[in-house]
C-alpha cells in the first residue's frame, strides 16, 4: 500500500513539473508574440534586410589624344529567383534554358542545370547563383533573349549582378604611372593620386539576406543612386610612351642593367609625354614596371655629371669665368685636402678652355673652378641650388615624390671636400624629374615650369577642373648665362662626350652623366649612367632624361649607355611629329607666285595622280603604258615625265622611295643592296646599262 501511494505521488509531482514547464513555454510564446513581437520583428528585419553600399562606376583615365589608358568595364554574375516565373512559362522554357546554360558555361550538363533550378523552385528558394563565372556586356545582352530570362527580372526572375573590373586597353603601357588602387585603399600612380575624383560617390540600396549568406537586392524607394566618378585627362602620349619603353627595354636587355627610367616632357608647357620605369624582375629574367624611379624615393641618387650644368650656371652667373678662359687639368688628378679628384681620361686633358672642360666633362676642371671661386663662400653656391628649386620637392601631381638632399655649410657632415665633390654631382641626391626640370628650364630660355601629368578633370564633355601650366621661376639665370649654357649643351653633343648622338637632321643638346654607386658606405665599380637634354636645340620642343643603373660590360658611361637611348627616342619623335619636319629638300620643291608645290620626285603614276587630285594640285600625264614617272614642276602644275622600265636595260630609279625601287629593280633580276634612308639619290649601275641577271646594284638613299 505504501509503495502504491509513493508511485502515485511521484507521478503527480512529475505531471505538475511537466505542466509547469509547458505553461512556462506557452507563456513565453505568448509574451514573445504579443508583448515583444514588434521588438523581435524589427530585429529580424535588421538582420535580414540591410541598406548596403552600391559602388559608383570609377572614372576613366585618358591620354592626351583621348586614348583610353584605364576604364571600368561592367561584368555580370547570373542569378535567378526561381519562384518568379509563372508555372506555364517555367515548364515551357526550363529545358531550353538549361541546355543554353550548359552550352555557354560548359561546366555542367543540361540535366544538372535543370535539376538545380527545379529543386530551388520546389524548396521556394528566392536566390540561386547559376554560375559564379562573370560574363561580359555582350553576353549579358544575348542572355536576355533566352527562355524565361526574356521575361526579365519581374517576369522571369533573372538577375544580372554587375561587377566592375579595371581594364587597360594598352595592357602594361605606362602601368606604374597609371597605377592601381586596391581594396585596402593602397595604391600608386594616377589611380591613387587622383582617387578622390575617380572614385565617385557610392550609393545605397536595400538588400535581403537569403539562404547561404548571400544578399539579393530589393527595390525600394529609399535607394540612393551612386554618383559615378570623374574622368582624368593626362598629358601622356601613347606613341611617345611606347617609343620610350621600347628603347629603354632594348638597352637594359643589351647591358643586363638593374633598372632604367625615361621621362619625356614638353618644354613650353611642362606636360609629361612619357614616363617609363623598368626594373629587373626578382627572378632575374625580364623587366617590369615595379617602381617609379623617375619621381620616387628609390630614384633619389647622386646625379653625377649632369649636375655640372648647375655648377656652370653658378660660375657664369657670378661672372667668375668666361667660356674661353683656360683651366689647367694637369695629369687628370688633383688633391682636395685628403682626397684625390680624377678625370676619366688617363693623363688628363692638360690646359683646356672652360667650354672644353664642360664638353669633355672634366671633373678636375669643374671642381677646381667651383672651389676657387666659391670655396670661401660655399653658401653662395648652395644659394644657386636653392634659387633653381633643386633643394625641395617640385610638388608633382603624383604622390610619393622624393625629397632632394643637399648638405649645407656649417652642418655636421659638411667637409672641406664637400663643395668640389658636390660640384660634379656627388654628396647630394636628386630624382631624375628634378634634373630634367633644370634642363627643361635652360631649353625654355630660363623659365622653369612645374612638370605636370594631368591636365584636366572632366565628366563627359564637361570640364570640372583644369590644370594650367605653372611657372615656378620666371628665370633661373640671366639671358646671357642661359645662352651660354645652351651653347655648352650643344657643344657636348657636337664635340664632347655625346658625339655619338650627333646628327645633321636636327640638333640635340644635352649632358652625359656617370656616377659611381655608393653601396654600404663605399663607392663601387657599379655606375649610374644618365643623359639629360632637349631637341631640336635651335627651337626646343621636347626635353628628356634617360637613366640606366648598373649596366654591365665595358664603357659603362652615360655617353655610351644612356645617350643612345635618348637619340633613339628623339629620332622617332622627330619622325612622327610633322610640326618638327618643316624642311624639305631642294629640287622639285618650288614656290611659284606665292604658292608652294609639295615635295614630289618620282613614283607610280596612278598613286601620284590620286594624291595630287585629292589635294587639288593640277597635274598632267600624256604617257601611256608606263607605271613609273618623275615630276617636272611647271608654272602652276606638275607634269609627269615617263621613266621607261620595260626595256632590257637598267632603269633610272633616282627619286623613287626604296619600296618602289626594290620592286622595279628586282623585277629586272637585279640584287639590291642599299644604304641610308629616304629616296634613291644614287645608283651604282648607270641607267640604260644592259641588265645582267643576279648583278648587284648599290643604292644610296637620302
C-alpha positions in Angstrom: 0.0 0.0 0.0 2.8 2.4 0.9 4.5 1.5 -2.4 1.4 2.3 -4.4 0.9 5.6 -2.7 4.6 6.5 -3.3 4.3 5.8 -7.0 1.2 7.9 -7.4 2.8 10.8 -5.5 5.8 10.7 -7.8 3.6 10.6 -10.9 1.7 13.6 -9.6 4.8 15.5 -8.9 6.2 14.7 -12.5 2.9 15.8 -14.0 2.9 19.0 -12.1 6.5 19.7 -13.2 5.7 19.0 -16.9 2.6 21.1 -16.7 4.5 24.0 -15.2 7.2 23.7 -17.9 4.6 23.5 -20.6 2.9 26.5 -19.1 6.1 28.4 -19.0 6.8 27.7 -22.6 3.2 28.8 -23.5 3.6 31.9 -21.5 6.9 32.7 -23.3 5.5 32.1 -26.7 2.5 34.4 -25.9 4.8 37.0 -24.4 7.2 37.0 -27.4 4.3 37.0 -29.9 2.2 39.7 -28.4 4.3 41.7 -25.9 7.7 41.7 -27.5 6.6 40.9 -31.1 7.4 44.3 -32.5 10.9 44.3 -31.0 11.9 41.0 -32.4 10.2 41.7 -35.8 12.4 44.8 -36.1 15.5 42.8 -35.1 14.7 40.2 -37.7 14.3 42.8 -40.4 17.6 44.4 -39.3 19.3 41.1 -39.7 17.7 40.0 -43.0 17.3 43.4 -44.6 20.1 46.0 -44.8 20.9 49.1 -46.8 24.2 48.1 -48.4 26.7 50.1 -50.4 26.4 50.3 -54.1 29.7 51.2 -55.7 29.9 54.1 -58.1 31.4 53.5 -61.6 35.1 54.6 -61.5 36.1 57.3 -63.9 38.3 56.8 -66.9 41.9 57.8 -67.4 42.7 59.2 -70.9 45.9 60.0 -72.8 46.4 63.5 -74.3 44.8 62.4 -77.6 41.8 60.8 -76.0 43.1 57.2 -76.0 41.9 55.2 -73.0 44.6 54.3 -70.6 42.2 52.8 -67.9 38.5 52.2 -67.7 36.0 50.2 -65.8 34.2 47.5 -67.7 31.0 46.0 -66.5 30.9 42.3 -65.9 27.9 40.3 -64.6 27.1 37.3 -62.4 24.0 35.5 -63.5 21.5 34.8 -60.7 17.8 33.6 -60.8 14.8 33.8 -58.5 13.2 30.5 -59.5 9.9 31.5 -57.8 9.1 34.5 -60.0 8.3 32.8 -63.4 4.7 31.6 -63.8 4.2 27.8 -64.0 3.4 27.7 -67.7 6.4 30.0 -68.6 8.7 27.9 -66.3 7.6 24.5 -67.7 7.8 25.7 -71.3 11.3 27.2 -71.0 13.2 25.3 -68.4 14.6 22.6 -70.8 15.8 25.2 -73.4 17.2 27.4 -70.7 19.1 24.5 -69.1 20.6 23.5 -72.5 21.7 27.1 -73.2 23.3 27.4 -69.8 25.2 24.1 -70.2 26.3 25.1 -73.8 27.6 28.5 -72.6 29.4 27.7 -69.3 30.4 24.1 -70.3 30.8 23.1 -66.7 27.6 21.1 -66.1 25.1 19.1 -68.2 21.7 20.5 -69.1 20.2 17.9 -66.8 22.2 19.3 -63.8 21.2 22.8 -64.5 17.5 21.8 -64.8 17.7 19.8 -61.6 19.3 22.7 -59.7 16.7 25.3 -60.8 13.7 22.9 -60.4 14.8 21.9 -56.9 15.3 25.5 -55.9 11.8 26.3 -57.1 10.3 23.3 -55.2 12.2 24.5 -52.0 10.8 28.0 -52.5 14.4 29.4 -52.7 14.4 33.0 -53.9 18.0 33.3 -54.9 20.1 30.8 -56.9 23.6 31.7 -58.4 23.6 29.8 -61.7 27.4 30.2 -62.2 30.0 32.3 -60.4 31.9 33.0 -63.7 31.4 36.6 -64.7 30.2 37.4 -68.2 30.6 40.5 -70.4 28.1 43.0 -71.5 27.5 41.5 -75.0 26.9 38.0 -73.5 24.5 39.6 -71.0 22.6 41.2 -73.8 22.4 37.8 -75.6 21.2 36.0 -72.5 18.3 38.4 -72.1 16.8 36.7 -75.2 16.9 33.2 -73.7 13.7 31.4 -72.5 12.5 32.5 -69.0 15.2 35.2 -69.0 13.4 37.1 -71.8 10.6 37.9 -69.3 13.1 40.0 -67.4 13.6 40.4 -63.7 9.9 40.8 -62.7 8.6 38.1 -65.1 11.4 35.6 -65.3 13.4 36.2 -62.1 16.7 36.7 -63.8 19.2 39.0 -62.0 22.4 40.2 -63.7 24.5 41.4 -60.8 27.0 43.9 -62.0 30.7 43.6 -61.0 33.1 46.2 -62.4 36.7 45.5 -63.3 39.5 47.9 -64.2 40.7 47.4 -67.7 43.7 48.8 -69.6 43.4 48.8 -73.4 47.2 49.2 -73.8 48.0 46.4 -71.2 51.2 47.3 -69.4 52.0 50.5 -71.2 52.8 53.2 -68.6 51.5 50.7 -66.0 53.3 52.2 -63.0 52.3 55.7 -64.0 48.7 54.9 -64.5 49.0 52.9 -61.3 46.4 51.0 -59.2 44.3 51.1 -56.1 43.5 48.0 -54.1 40.7 47.2 -51.7 42.7 48.5 -48.7 43.0 51.9 -50.4 46.7 51.4 -51.0 47.9 52.3 -54.5 50.3 54.2 -56.7 50.3 56.4 -59.8 47.3 58.3 -61.2 44.7 55.8 -59.9 45.9 56.5 -56.3 46.8 60.2 -56.6 43.5 61.2 -58.2 41.3 58.7 -56.4 39.1 61.5 -54.9 38.0 62.4 -58.4 38.0 58.9 -60.0 36.1 57.0 -57.3 32.8 59.0 -57.4 30.2 58.8 -54.7 28.8 55.4 -53.7 25.1 54.9 -53.3 22.9 52.7 -51.1 20.3 50.0 -51.9 18.1 47.7 -49.8 19.3 44.1 -49.8 17.8 40.9 -48.3 19.8 38.2 -46.7 18.9 34.8 -48.1 20.0 31.2 -47.5 23.7 30.6 -47.9 24.6 34.0 -46.5 24.1 35.8 -49.9 22.4 39.1 -50.3 20.0 39.9 -53.1 18.8 43.5 -54.0 15.3 44.5 -53.2 13.8 47.5 -55.0 13.0 50.3 -52.5 12.1 53.9 -52.9 14.8 54.8 -50.3 17.6 53.6 -52.6 20.3 56.2 -53.3 21.8 56.0 -56.7 25.6 56.2 -56.9 27.3 59.2 -58.5 29.9 58.0 -61.0 33.5 59.2 -60.8 35.1 61.9 -62.9 37.5 61.2 -65.8 41.1 62.1 -65.6 42.7 63.6 -68.7 46.5 63.1 -68.7 49.3 64.7 -70.8 50.7 61.3 -71.8 51.2 60.5 -75.4 50.8 56.7 -76.1 53.1 56.8 -79.1 55.9 58.5 -77.2 55.3 56.3 -74.2 55.6 53.2 -76.4 58.8 54.5 -78.1 60.4 55.3 -74.7 59.6 51.9 -73.2 60.8 50.0 -76.2 64.1 51.9 -76.5 64.8 51.6 -72.8 64.0 47.9 -72.6 66.3 47.2 -75.6 69.2 48.8 -73.9 68.5 47.3 -70.5 68.5 43.8 -72.0 71.7 44.6 -74.0 73.6 45.8 -70.9 71.9 43.5 -68.3 71.3 46.6 -66.2 69.4 46.7 -62.9 66.8 49.3 -63.8 66.2 52.2 -66.1 64.0 55.3 -66.3 62.9 57.7 -69.0 61.0 61.0 -68.8 59.9 62.9 -71.9 58.5 66.4 -71.3 57.2 69.2 -73.5 59.5 72.2 -73.0 57.0 75.1 -73.0 54.2 73.5 -71.1 55.9 71.1 -68.7 53.5 68.4 -70.0 54.9 64.9 -69.3 54.5 62.9 -72.6 56.1 59.7 -71.3 57.4 58.1 -68.1 59.0 54.7 -68.4 60.4 52.7 -65.4 61.7 49.2 -66.0 63.4 47.1 -63.3 64.8 43.6 -63.4 62.3 41.1 -62.1 63.1 39.3 -58.9 63.7 36.0 -60.6 66.4 37.7 -62.7 64.6 37.3 -66.0 63.0 40.1 -67.9 61.9 43.6 -66.7 58.7 45.0 -65.3 57.4 48.3 -64.0 57.7 47.7 -60.3 58.6 51.2 -59.1 58.5 54.8 -60.3 62.3 55.6 -60.1 61.6 58.8 -62.1 60.0 60.6 -59.2 60.1 58.3 -56.1 62.5 58.0 -53.1 64.2 55.0 -54.6 65.1 57.2 -57.6 67.0 59.6 -55.3 70.7 59.2 -56.1 73.9 61.1 -56.7 73.3 62.5 -60.2 76.9 62.7 -61.4 78.0 64.9 -64.2 74.5 66.1 -65.3 74.7 68.3 -62.2 77.7 70.2 -63.7 75.1 72.3 -65.6 74.2 73.9 -62.2 77.9 74.4 -61.4 78.4 76.2 -64.7 75.2 78.3 -64.1 76.6 79.5 -60.8 80.1 80.2 -62.2 78.7 82.1 -65.2 76.1 84.0 -63.3 78.6 85.2 -60.8 80.8 86.4 -63.7 83.7 84.4 -62.3 84.6 82.7 -65.7 84.1 83.0 -69.4 83.8 80.1 -71.8 87.2 80.8 -73.3 89.1 81.0 -70.0 91.9 78.4 -69.7 91.9 75.9 -66.9 94.8 73.5 -66.2 93.7 69.9 -65.5 97.2 68.7 -65.3 97.6 65.0 -65.5 93.9 64.4 -64.7 94.3 64.3 -60.9 94.0 67.0 -58.3 94.2 66.8 -54.5 91.5 68.5 -52.4 92.6 68.1 -48.8 92.9 64.3 -48.2 91.0 63.1 -51.4 92.1 62.9 -55.0 89.8 64.0 -57.8 90.3 62.2 -61.1 89.3 62.6 -64.7 88.2 59.7 -66.8 90.9 60.3 -69.4 94.2 58.8 -68.3 96.9 61.5 -68.3 94.3 64.3 -68.1 93.4 67.0 -70.7 96.2 69.4 -69.8 95.2 73.1 -70.4 91.7 73.4 -71.9 89.1 76.1 -72.1 86.1 76.2 -69.8 83.9 75.3 -72.7 86.0 72.2 -73.5 86.0 71.3 -69.8 82.3 71.1 -69.8 82.1 69.3 -73.2 84.7 66.7 -72.1 83.1 66.5 -68.6 86.4 67.1 -66.8 85.9 66.6 -63.1 89.1 68.2 -62.2 88.4 71.4 -64.2 84.8 71.9 -62.9 85.7 71.2 -59.3 88.8 73.4 -59.4 86.8 76.3 -60.7 84.0 75.9 -58.2 86.5 75.5 -55.3 88.5 78.5 -56.5 85.5 80.9 -56.7 83.1 79.5 -54.1 85.4 77.7 -51.6 85.4 80.6 -49.2 81.7 81.4 -49.7 80.1 78.0 -50.2 76.8 79.5 -49.1 76.7 81.3 -52.4 77.0 78.1 -54.4 74.3 76.4 -52.3 72.1 79.5 -52.8 72.1 78.9 -56.6 70.9 75.3 -55.9 68.0 76.8 -53.9 67.3 79.5 -56.5 66.9 76.8 -59.1 64.5 75.0 -56.8 66.5 71.8 -56.7 66.6 71.5 -52.9 62.8 70.9 -52.4 60.1 68.7 -53.8 58.7 70.0 -57.1 55.1 69.5 -56.0 54.4 66.9 -58.7 50.8 65.8 -59.2 51.6 62.1 -58.3 52.0 61.2 -54.7 55.3 59.7 -53.5 57.7 62.3 -54.8 61.2 62.0 -53.4 62.7 65.0 -51.5 66.2 66.1 -52.7 69.1 66.0 -50.3 71.9 68.6 -50.2 74.5 69.3 -47.4 74.8 72.9 -46.2 77.8 74.7 -45.0 78.2 74.6 -41.2 76.3 71.3 -40.8 77.8 68.3 -39.2 78.6 66.4 -42.4 80.0 69.4 -44.4 83.7 68.8 -45.0 86.4 70.6 -46.9 85.9 68.2 -49.8 82.1 68.5 -49.9 82.0 71.5 -52.3 84.3 70.2 -55.0 82.6 66.8 -55.0 79.1 68.4 -54.9 80.0 70.5 -57.9 80.3 67.3 -60.1 77.2 65.6 -58.7 78.3 63.7 -55.6 77.4 64.1 -51.9 73.8 65.1 -53.0 70.7 63.3 -54.1 68.2 64.2 -56.8 65.4 62.4 -58.6 65.5 62.3 -62.4 62.5 64.6 -62.5 64.4 67.3 -60.7 67.3 67.1 -63.0 65.0 67.2 -66.1 63.2 70.2 -64.7 66.5 72.1 -64.6 67.5 71.1 -68.1 64.0 72.0 -69.3 64.3 75.5 -67.9 67.5 76.0 -69.9 65.7 74.8 -73.0 62.8 77.2 -72.2 65.2 80.2 -72.1 65.4 80.2 -68.4 61.7 79.9 -67.5 61.2 77.0 -65.1 57.7 75.4 -65.3 56.3 72.7 -63.0 56.1 69.3 -64.6 52.6 68.1 -64.9 50.9 64.8 -65.9 47.2 65.6 -65.5 45.7 68.5 -67.4 42.0 68.2 -66.6 39.2 66.5 -64.6 36.0 66.0 -66.6 32.7 64.2 -66.8 31.6 63.6 -70.3 32.4 66.7 -72.3 32.2 69.0 -69.3 35.5 70.1 -67.8 35.2 70.1 -64.0 38.8 71.3 -63.2 41.6 72.4 -65.4 45.3 72.4 -64.5 47.2 75.1 -66.3 51.0 75.3 -66.8 52.5 76.8 -63.7 55.7 78.9 -63.8 57.9 78.1 -60.8 60.6 80.7 -61.7 60.4 83.3 -64.4 64.1 82.9 -64.9 66.7 80.7 -63.2 69.5 82.9 -64.6 70.3 85.9 -66.8 69.6 85.8 -70.5 73.3 85.9 -71.2 74.0 82.9 -68.9 71.2 80.9 -70.4 72.5 81.4 -73.9 76.0 80.3 -72.7 74.5 77.2 -71.1 72.6 76.3 -74.3 75.9 76.7 -76.2 77.7 74.4 -73.7 75.0 71.7 -74.0 75.1 71.8 -77.8 78.9 71.5 -77.6 78.7 68.3 -75.6 76.8 66.6 -78.5 78.8 68.2 -81.2 82.3 68.0 -79.8 82.2 66.2 -76.4 81.2 63.1 -74.6 77.9 62.7 -76.6 79.4 63.0 -80.1 77.9 59.6 -80.9 74.3 61.1 -80.9 75.2 64.0 -83.2 73.2 64.1 -86.4 72.6 66.6 -89.2 68.8 66.2 -89.5 68.2 68.1 -86.2 70.3 69.3 -83.3 70.4 67.7 -79.9 71.6 69.5 -76.8 72.4 67.7 -73.5 74.9 66.4 -71.0 76.1 62.9 -70.1 76.4 61.7 -66.5 78.2 58.8 -64.9 78.3 58.4 -61.1 79.9 55.6 -59.1 77.3 54.0 -56.9 77.7 54.3 -53.2 76.9 50.9 -51.6 77.3 50.3 -47.8 79.2 53.5 -47.5 81.8 52.7 -50.2 82.0 53.7 -53.8 81.9 50.7 -56.1 82.6 49.8 -59.7 78.9 50.0 -60.5 77.7 53.1 -62.3 74.6 55.2 -62.5 74.6 56.5 -66.1 72.4 59.3 -67.5 71.8 61.7 -70.3 69.6 64.8 -70.0 68.9 67.2 -72.8 66.4 68.6 -75.3 65.7 68.8 -79.0 65.6 70.3 -81.6 68.3 72.5 -80.0 67.6 75.6 -82.1 63.9 75.6 -81.2 63.4 73.1 -78.3 60.0 71.3 -78.2 60.9 68.3 -76.0 63.2 67.7 -73.1 64.1 64.2 -71.8 66.2 62.3 -69.4 67.4 58.7 -69.6 68.7 56.8 -66.5 70.3 53.3 -66.7 71.5 51.8 -63.5 74.4 49.4 -63.1 75.0 48.4 -66.8 77.4 45.6 -67.3 80.3 45.5 -69.8 83.0 47.9 -70.9 82.5 51.7 -71.4 79.7 51.9 -68.9 79.4 55.7 -69.3 76.5 58.0 -69.8 77.6 58.8 -73.4 77.8 55.1 -74.3 74.8 53.8 -72.4 72.1 56.4 -71.9 72.7 58.9 -74.7 71.9 56.3 -77.5 68.6 55.6 -75.9 67.9 59.4 -75.8 68.7 59.6 -79.5 66.5 56.7 -80.5 63.6 58.2 -78.7 64.3 61.7 -80.2 64.7 60.2 -83.7 61.3 58.5 -83.5 59.5 61.5 -82.0 61.1 63.7 -84.7 59.9 61.5 -87.4 56.4 61.3 -86.0 55.9 65.0 -85.2 55.1 66.7 -88.5 55.4 70.1 -86.9 59.1 69.4 -86.4 59.7 68.5 -90.0 59.4 71.8 -91.8 62.4 71.5 -94.0 62.0 70.0 -97.5 64.9 69.1 -99.8 65.7 71.4 -102.6 64.9 70.5 -106.2 61.3 69.9 -107.1 60.1 71.8 -104.1 59.3 75.1 -105.7 57.4 78.3 -105.0 55.5 79.9 -107.8 53.6 83.1 -107.4 53.4 82.6 -103.6 52.0 79.0 -103.8 54.1 76.0 -103.0 54.1 72.6 -104.6 54.6 69.6 -102.3 57.8 67.7 -102.5 57.3 65.1 -105.2 60.1 63.4 -107.1 59.1 60.1 -108.6 56.8 57.1 -108.2 53.9 55.2 -109.5 51.8 57.4 -111.7 48.3 56.4 -110.5 49.3 56.8 -106.9 50.8 60.3 -107.5 47.9 61.4 -109.5 45.5 60.3 -106.8 47.4 62.3 -104.1 47.6 65.4 -106.2 43.9 65.2 -107.2 43.0 64.8 -103.5 44.9 68.0 -102.6 43.6 69.9 -105.6 47.1 70.1 -107.3 46.9 70.5 -111.1 48.8 67.6 -112.7 49.1 66.2 -116.3 50.2 63.0 -117.8 50.3 62.3 -121.5 52.1 59.0 -121.5 50.6 55.5 -121.9 51.5 52.0 -120.8 54.2 53.1 -118.3 53.6 52.9 -114.5 56.7 54.9 -113.3 57.1 58.6 -113.7 59.1 61.6 -112.5 57.8 65.1 -111.7 58.5 68.3 -113.6 57.2 71.4 -111.9 55.8 74.0 -114.2 54.2 77.4 -113.5 51.1 76.2 -111.7 51.0 72.5 -112.3 53.0 69.3 -112.3 53.9 67.4 -115.5 54.6 63.6 -115.2 57.6 62.5 -117.2 57.7 58.8 -118.1 60.5 56.7 -116.7 60.8 53.6 -119.0 61.1 50.3 -117.2 60.1 47.8 -119.8 63.3 47.9 -121.9 66.1 45.3 -121.2 68.3 47.9 -119.6 68.8 49.1 -116.0 66.1 51.7 -115.3 66.6 55.1 -113.6 65.2 54.8 -110.1 66.5 58.1 -108.7 63.9 59.8 -106.7 61.9 56.7 -106.0 61.2 55.6 -102.5 63.0 52.3 -101.5 59.8 50.2 -101.8 59.3 51.2 -105.4 62.9 51.0 -106.3 63.1 47.4 -105.0 60.0 46.4 -107.0 61.4 47.8 -110.2 65.0 46.5 -109.9 64.2 43.1 -108.5 61.7 42.5 -111.3 64.7 43.0 -113.6 66.6 40.2 -111.9 69.0 42.5 -110.1 70.0 42.0 -106.4 69.7 45.3 -104.5 71.9 46.5 -101.6 71.1 49.9 -100.1 72.5 52.4 -97.6 70.7 55.2 -95.8 67.0 56.0 -95.7 64.6 58.1 -97.8 64.6 58.2 -101.6 67.2 57.0 -104.0 69.9 59.6 -104.6 72.5 57.5 -106.5 72.6 54.0 -108.1 75.9 52.1 -108.8 74.8 50.9 -112.3 74.1 53.7 -114.7 70.6 53.9 -116.2 70.5 52.4 -119.7 73.2 49.8 -119.0 72.4 46.2 -120.1 70.8 44.1 -117.4 72.8 41.1 -116.3 70.9 38.6 -114.1 71.9 38.5 -110.4 74.1 41.6 -110.8 74.3 43.5 -107.5 73.2 47.2 -107.7 74.0 49.5 -104.8 71.6 52.3 -103.9 72.4 55.4 -101.8 69.3 56.8 -100.1 68.9 60.2 -98.7 
